[in-house]
């Protein structure tokens, strides 16, 4: 295990009693964006966390009130390397140019539903957003962000509660969207649904339903054919993406890799997220402790044959982390 050295630290000039929801590296590799509880979008230098004089204008380098209840932040495709996307509880998805601070895109839900999740794939120009349950309906809507007049797809039937996670694999030839479900205290269906967005009909587009067994906190792709699910009680598994062509495959090759509760396995108190910064299956688990000895460990997760392995001995330790506060977001530069 290695211990990382703290290089720099900043409050990002947040007002008192505010906190950061998410960090996101822009595709330039030089800028980092943050959304926070004061509904701002802030932009800073990745290496120093200093204000960017050439980025968003304003006395504290912030775009104020980007949404009424901002919830999501994602990087745009590589062709829009200075741009990021946000979504919020005001039922809007917005794109921002970090150099000028100008809004370059806006999409709105026709029913005014609050957006809770956002996914982007620069390789196939897709943008997907998921809503909360509104009028007994939760929706995932998909656009080609080069032409946003009309959405490409709208899926409305497969979940009975909020759509808390939407992901698009970065390199799959057949574009797939994965949707995680977040329990509302009463529902724990634990389903992760996968769609082929090339198919117009929603019933036909649903290619796989995975039952994780408890309310899903995070879900996404590790590779084009492997997906993961992490529950709110930190139960973690990796599942193969199956199809009709897999009928002849060995049963063990299609079996999930189940790790169980990661807190006991990794000697931690909570999991921040499962991150796949390179998009090639070499993932990282962010595991935190916030009580006796505050720390954050970045633990490698890799594939060995048909199974996945966690390597705590190769972890990078961030001693102190954020003290008694729980870490909400980790991001990696794109280089």
Secondary structure, 3 states (H helix, E strand, C coil): CEECCCCCCCCCCCCCCCCEEEEEECCCCCEEEEEECCCCEEEEECCCCCECCCCCCCCCCEECCCCCCEEEEEECCHHHCCEEEEEECCCEEEEEECCCCCEEEEEECCCCCCEEEEEEECCCCEEEEEECCECCECCEEEEECCECCCCCEEECCCCCCCEEEEEECCCCCCCEEEEEECCCCCCCCCEEEEEECCCCCHHHHEEEEEECCCCEEEEEEEECCEEEEEECCCEEEEEECCCHHHCCCCHHHHCCEEEEEHHHHHCCCEEEEEECCCCCCCEEEEEEECCCCCEEEEEEEEEECCEEEEEEEEEEEEECCCCCCCCCCCCCCCC
